Amino acid sequence: MKEWKISFFNKDGVQDSMTISADTCPSIEEAATLVRSKLYPVAAELDEVNLPDTVASPVAKTLKSQHSVEITAITEVA
Protein backbone atom coordinates (compact mmCIF):
# COMPACT_ATOMS: atom_id res chain seq x y z
CA MET A 1 0.00 0.00 0.00
CA LYS A 2 1.18 3.51 -0.81
CA GLU A 3 1.06 6.62 1.34
CA TRP A 4 -0.73 9.69 -0.07
CA LYS A 5 -0.60 13.24 1.25
CA ILE A 6 -3.78 15.29 0.84
CA SER A 7 -3.01 19.02 1.06
CA PHE A 8 -5.78 21.51 1.68
CA PHE A 9 -6.59 24.96 3.01
CA ASN A 10 -8.62 24.70 6.22
CA LYS A 11 -11.50 26.98 7.22
CA ASP A 12 -9.01 29.56 8.54
CA GLY A 13 -7.14 29.70 5.23
CA VAL A 14 -4.14 27.86 6.68
CA GLN A 15 -2.39 25.16 4.61
CA ASP A 16 -2.95 21.76 6.27
CA SER A 17 -2.50 18.15 5.23
CA MET A 18 -3.28 14.58 6.13
CA THR A 19 -1.68 11.31 5.08
CA ILE A 20 -3.62 8.21 4.11
CA SER A 21 -2.76 4.69 2.95
CA ALA A 22 -4.29 3.47 -0.29
CA ASP A 23 -3.33 1.34 -3.28
CA THR A 24 -4.18 4.10 -5.78
CA CYS A 25 -4.30 7.87 -5.68
CA PRO A 26 -7.64 9.02 -4.28
CA SER A 27 -9.85 11.23 -6.42
CA ILE A 28 -10.68 14.77 -5.31
CA GLU A 29 -14.09 13.50 -4.15
CA GLU A 30 -12.56 10.66 -2.13
CA ALA A 31 -10.01 13.06 -0.64
CA ALA A 32 -12.76 15.55 0.22
CA THR A 33 -14.71 12.80 1.99
CA LEU A 34 -11.63 11.89 4.05
CA VAL A 35 -10.87 15.53 4.90
CA ARG A 36 -14.52 16.12 5.86
CA SER A 37 -14.45 13.10 8.19
CA LYS A 38 -11.34 14.54 9.88
CA LEU A 39 -12.59 18.12 10.22
CA TYR A 40 -16.34 17.58 10.57
CA PRO A 41 -17.01 14.05 11.88
CA VAL A 42 -20.74 14.63 12.42
CA ALA A 43 -21.25 16.02 8.90
CA ALA A 44 -19.31 13.07 7.50
CA GLU A 45 -22.12 10.78 8.62
CA LEU A 46 -24.60 12.62 6.40
CA ASP A 47 -25.11 11.40 2.86
CA GLU A 48 -24.58 13.81 -0.01
CA VAL A 49 -27.55 13.35 -2.30
CA ASN A 50 -26.43 13.42 -5.92
CA LEU A 51 -29.60 13.77 -7.95
CA PRO A 52 -29.66 14.28 -11.72
CA ASP A 53 -28.55 17.77 -12.74
CA THR A 54 -26.52 18.29 -9.58
CA VAL A 55 -22.85 19.18 -9.58
CA ALA A 56 -20.06 16.66 -9.84
CA SER A 57 -18.02 16.14 -6.67
CA PRO A 58 -20.71 17.25 -4.21
CA VAL A 59 -18.55 16.72 -1.11
CA ALA A 60 -15.64 18.75 -2.51
CA LYS A 61 -17.97 21.56 -3.59
CA THR A 62 -19.80 21.56 -0.24
CA LEU A 63 -16.52 21.74 1.69
CA LYS A 64 -15.45 24.73 -0.38
CA SER A 65 -18.74 26.64 -0.46
CA GLN A 66 -19.97 26.00 3.09
CA HIS A 67 -16.74 25.51 5.06
CA SER A 68 -14.08 27.31 2.97
CA VAL A 69 -12.00 24.12 2.85
CA GLU A 70 -10.29 23.47 -0.49
CA ILE A 71 -8.20 20.47 -1.56
CA THR A 72 -5.05 21.79 -3.24
CA ALA A 73 -3.03 18.65 -4.01
CA ILE A 74 -2.83 14.90 -3.66
CA THR A 75 0.72 13.59 -3.85
CA GLU A 76 2.45 10.29 -3.22
CA VAL A 77 4.69 10.26 -0.16
CA ALA A 78 8.14 8.97 -1.11
N, C-alpha and C positions, 0 to 999 in steps of 0.2 A: 504494500500500500504506500502511496505517495503522500507527502505533506503539502498542503496548499495554504497560502496566506491570502486572506481576504482583507483588503484595505478599504477603508471607508471613512467618510467624515461623519462624526456623531452629531447629535442634536445641537451641540454647542459650537459646531464648526471646527472641531479639533480632529486632526488625523488620528485614526485608531485602526487596530487590526485584530484579527483572530486567526488562529491556525487550526486547520481541520485535517483529518486523514480520509483519503478517498482514492479509489483506483484511477478515476479520471477527473479532469478539471471540472468543477461545478459550474453550471450556467449562472448567469446573473440572477435569475429567479431562485435557483437553489441557494445561492449565496445570500440573497436577501432574506430568504426564509430562515437560514441559520443565524444571521445577524439579528433578525427580529426576535428569535427565540432567546438570544443572549441579552438583548437590551429591553425587550418587552415580553417577558414570559407569559403573562396573562393573554396578551393580544395574539401570541403565537398559537394559542389553543383555538382561536377563532378561524373558521374557514373563509377563504377569499372566494366569493362566488364569481365565477367567470362565465357569464351568460354571453350569448351571441351579441356581437357588436360592442363588446367591452374591450378595453385595452389589453395588449399583450403584457405579460409580466406584471400582474396586478399587485403582488407583494412588493416588488421593487418600486413601483410607482406610488403605492400607498406610503411606504417608508419615506420617500422623498417629499411627497406633497403634504403629508400630515405630521411627519416627525422630523423633517429636514435631515434625514440620514440618507447618504448617497454612496453607493458602492463605487470605488474608483479603480480598483484593479484586483485581479485574481492571478497570483503567480505561484509557480512551483518553488518550494523551499529546497535549496540544494543541500 
